[in-house]
Amino acid sequence: MVYNIVTTNNGSINGRNFHCNFNPIDKWVEAIDKIEKLYEELLKSEKEKVAMLQKIMDEMKQGYYLT
């Protein structure tokens, strides 16, 4: 669907003034920061997982686990 909105020269839409209470760029930067933090947490957990698996494999090589 396509909607056409006609604005006047003073920026009002249908006689109502439209003002944004936040800066969209700031919100975008906040979202990017959250994504970076989540990525860092994911990377940390993956490194921990690899370390645990490596430890298990080393123990298996030394004969601690029975096959």
Secondary structure, 3 states (H helix, E strand, C coil): CCCCCCECCCCEECCEECCCCCCHHHHHHHHHHHHHHHHHHHHHHHHHHHHHHHHHHHHHHCCCCCC
